[in-house]
Amino acid sequence: MKTEADMFDYVIVGAGAAGCVLAHRLASEGQHSVCLLEAGPPDKSLVLQVPAGVYKASTSTKFAWQFKTEPSAGTAGRPIPMPQGRTLGGSTSINGMNYNRGCPADFDGWAQLGNRGWRYADVLPYFRRSERRIGTLDPVYRGTAGPLTITDTDWWHPVCDAFILGVRNLGLPLNADYNAASQLGVGYYQRYINKGWRISASRAFLRPVMGRKNLDIRTRAQATKLLLEHGRAIGVSYVAGPGEAAYSVLARREVILAAGAINTPKLMQISGIGPAALLKDRGIEVAHHLPGVGANLQDHYMIHLVQRVKGSETINGHGLALIREGTKWLLGRPNLLAISPSLVYAFASSRDLGSAPDIQLDLALGNYSSPGSGRLPVIKLGFYQLRPNSSGFVLARSADPFQAPAIQPNYLDDEADQRVAVTGIRTLRRMLNTSELQPYNDGEELPGPSATDDASCLAFAREAGLTAYHVSGTCRMGPSADPQTVVDDELRVHGLDGLRVVDASIMPFVPSANTSAAVFMIAEKAADMILGRQSLPAQELRKSEVKRPVALVGVELAE
Ligand SMILES: Cc1cc2nc3c(=O)[nH]c(=O)nc-3n(C[C@H](O)[C@H](O)[C@H](O)COP(=O)(O)OP(=O)(O)OC[C@H]3O[C@@H](n4cnc5c(N)ncnc54)[C@H](O)[C@@H]3O)c2cc1C
């Protein structure tokens, strides 16, 4: 087998949300050579570039790892499909494009676990540095000079408007910027879509540095083993695929793992870094006992209600009207091809709507998980518990890099999570039965009339829930005294030199949001640590100064 070794200052494994930010920041600095390894192919396909390709992209075997969770009692014995992006941009090339940071308590909570420099005041400047916000903005919270363009929707729909107004009249405030002072409220999502294009991490962060001589991007390069010498990571072996020639790249300074919350712990485990007894059981030679690798897997479990719609088309209702919408897309006019699948959000309390949010809602104008399943016009309203207690694990099944690991999130394992699932279903039903939505309401399709009491609602949640794709926490950040942690607060792997983890794996717990915004922030902050730069100054906030607009675009208000 042919072996070639190349030497770089930094080797980054994985060109996803975090890997692209790191490549951008480390290469732009100009002083260091950087090698970026990506297991998947380049992201040239239109399916990845045009927002409407989301369903094809996320079900593709070329551009996504088609993982499945292990069956569990919490999911009525079902395995659940768990795709992850496998191309430049990683999951941001196949995801739902909603931009959502989480709330201050998330990051203050990370810091309270002993992680210095991760309070909301510390991380806010990094959220701001990564973004170029177009639309409503308070500069205290939002950035305008970063690589990632965040826009408001330019496509509105009467059913969405009616839903928003109905929920507003139930008592949830309109909130024009849930990424500012407060999440609570309802409105249209912000998203990383601009002028009809998906703004993946690859487009935003990688393209601007692609031509740089100090950046070597290798696609179809799956890291199969970390090379360790005397307690230090010195490089990585990689191959294009099973049976292909193996190559290696060496790192003078650091190897940085950014392969995502499933593949990062798996790569560590098959390299002998992880829970020693479990690795031995799987025939893997132990290099460094670190029990937290692959533990603490968290995700958001998404439960969907489906309502039939009358008096208006939805996306299921008229197919995509491809030619008409394609023409609008080409002309740069608002169109159906350039929207995110979930158009409307709400952050609410599952008990009384208006107190501290414990659920996030997504309204989609159609049933994306089964397009073509009929031309019935429907809306789909999904929700997940923002801070679930249930957690699980990722564990390599063998030393074979091409074997998918066991993924067990243990959804709905915890009793409190079960209660939120039930109260959430009841609350969503209220939201779907407002007088404002009544003209479009043609009856509940799911869960349907049999789900009335708590037991039947919980049974529905177990039988029908899916992942919200927010896997995180499998290389948890925290002080080494806690055996479940894997990296310190500078994201260096406990007990090894020259190795960091920078991706969704390091989250001590999942933020109250979709996860990519927090991953961008983590990588922005990590880049400064890696380059030995001082952190951006913390931004201590006084009482909110956010200016609340009186109306949201697309929704006519009576006031
Ligand atoms: C279908 C879907 C919908 C989602 N919707 C949203 C949304 O609307 N909003 C939001 O904020 N978040 C969303 N997310 C979550 C968000 O995309 C992820 O949290 C984020 O991309 C994680 O970033 P990451 O860098 O940790 O991993 P990823 O972005 O997944 O990147 C990991 C990269 O590493 C590569 N890799 C893995 N193993 C290896 C290896 N051994 N060698 C080389 N390369 C490797 C992968 O191929 C991939 O390119 C969604 C995710 C999915 C899958």
PDBQT file of the ligand as one rigid body, heavy atoms in Angstrom, charges set to zero:
ROOT
HETATM    1  C1  LIG A 601     -30.656  17.417   8.073  1.00  0.00    +0.000 C 
HETATM    2  C2  LIG A 601     -30.121  18.440   9.054  1.00  0.00    +0.000 A 
HETATM    3  C3  LIG A 601     -30.861  19.607   9.283  1.00  0.00    +0.000 A 
HETATM    4  C4  LIG A 601     -30.365  20.567  10.185  1.00  0.00    +0.000 A 
HETATM    5  N1  LIG A 601     -30.997  21.794  10.268  1.00  0.00    +0.000 NA
HETATM    6  C5  LIG A 601     -30.391  22.793  10.952  1.00  0.00    +0.000 A 
HETATM    7  C6  LIG A 601     -30.900  24.128  10.894  1.00  0.00    +0.000 A 
HETATM    8  O1  LIG A 601     -31.886  24.430  10.199  1.00  0.00    +0.000 OA
HETATM    9  N2  LIG A 601     -30.248  25.088  11.604  1.00  0.00    +0.000 N 
HETATM   10  C7  LIG A 601     -29.142  24.797  12.365  1.00  0.00    +0.000 A 
HETATM   11  O2  LIG A 601     -28.608  25.699  13.004  1.00  0.00    +0.000 OA
HETATM   12  N3  LIG A 601     -28.651  23.553  12.440  1.00  0.00    +0.000 NA
HETATM   13  C8  LIG A 601     -29.213  22.561  11.722  1.00  0.00    +0.000 A 
HETATM   14  N4  LIG A 601     -28.657  21.316  11.733  1.00  0.00    +0.000 N 
HETATM   15  C9  LIG A 601     -27.497  21.063  12.604  1.00  0.00    +0.000 C 
HETATM   16  C10 LIG A 601     -26.195  21.671  12.097  1.00  0.00    +0.000 C 
HETATM   17  O3  LIG A 601     -26.078  21.561  10.693  1.00  0.00    +0.000 OA
HETATM   18  C11 LIG A 601     -25.046  20.981  12.821  1.00  0.00    +0.000 C 
HETATM   19  O4  LIG A 601     -25.200  21.207  14.219  1.00  0.00    +0.000 OA
HETATM   20  C12 LIG A 601     -23.675  21.519  12.432  1.00  0.00    +0.000 C 
HETATM   21  O5  LIG A 601     -23.473  21.475  11.036  1.00  0.00    +0.000 OA
HETATM   22  C13 LIG A 601     -22.613  20.679  13.147  1.00  0.00    +0.000 C 
HETATM   23  O6  LIG A 601     -21.356  21.171  12.800  1.00  0.00    +0.000 OA
HETATM   24  P1  LIG A 601     -20.070  20.268  12.951  1.00  0.00    +0.000 P 
HETATM   25  O7  LIG A 601     -18.936  21.065  12.433  1.00  0.00    +0.000 OA
HETATM   26  O8  LIG A 601     -20.026  19.751  14.330  1.00  0.00    +0.000 OA
HETATM   27  O9  LIG A 601     -20.325  18.985  12.006  1.00  0.00    +0.000 OA
HETATM   28  P2  LIG A 601     -20.707  18.905  10.477  1.00  0.00    +0.000 P 
HETATM   29  O10 LIG A 601     -21.205  20.207   9.967  1.00  0.00    +0.000 OA
HETATM   30  O11 LIG A 601     -21.610  17.734  10.332  1.00  0.00    +0.000 OA
HETATM   31  O12 LIG A 601     -19.321  18.614   9.755  1.00  0.00    +0.000 OA
HETATM   32  C14 LIG A 601     -18.547  17.466   9.955  1.00  0.00    +0.000 C 
HETATM   33  C15 LIG A 601     -17.728  17.217   8.687  1.00  0.00    +0.000 C 
HETATM   34  O13 LIG A 601     -16.708  16.272   8.967  1.00  0.00    +0.000 OA
HETATM   35  C16 LIG A 601     -16.636  15.338   7.906  1.00  0.00    +0.000 C 
HETATM   36  N5  LIG A 601     -16.079  14.085   8.430  1.00  0.00    +0.000 N 
HETATM   37  C17 LIG A 601     -16.655  13.231   9.289  1.00  0.00    +0.000 A 
HETATM   38  N6  LIG A 601     -15.825  12.195   9.555  1.00  0.00    +0.000 NA
HETATM   39  C18 LIG A 601     -14.707  12.431   8.860  1.00  0.00    +0.000 A 
HETATM   40  C19 LIG A 601     -13.484  11.729   8.730  1.00  0.00    +0.000 A 
HETATM   41  N7  LIG A 601     -13.271  10.579   9.387  1.00  0.00    +0.000 N 
HETATM   42  N8  LIG A 601     -12.535  12.243   7.906  1.00  0.00    +0.000 NA
HETATM   43  C20 LIG A 601     -12.739  13.405   7.230  1.00  0.00    +0.000 A 
HETATM   44  N9  LIG A 601     -13.896  14.105   7.314  1.00  0.00    +0.000 NA
HETATM   45  C21 LIG A 601     -14.860  13.627   8.128  1.00  0.00    +0.000 A 
HETATM   46  C22 LIG A 601     -18.084  15.192   7.470  1.00  0.00    +0.000 C 
HETATM   47  O14 LIG A 601     -18.170  14.588   6.194  1.00  0.00    +0.000 OA
HETATM   48  C23 LIG A 601     -18.555  16.627   7.538  1.00  0.00    +0.000 C 
HETATM   49  O15 LIG A 601     -18.293  17.313   6.347  1.00  0.00    +0.000 OA
HETATM   50  C24 LIG A 601     -29.149  20.332  10.877  1.00  0.00    +0.000 A 
HETATM   51  C25 LIG A 601     -28.428  19.162  10.643  1.00  0.00    +0.000 A 
HETATM   52  C26 LIG A 601     -28.890  18.215   9.741  1.00  0.00    +0.000 A 
HETATM   53  C27 LIG A 601     -28.090  16.969   9.499  1.00  0.00    +0.000 C 
ENDROOT
TORSDOF 0
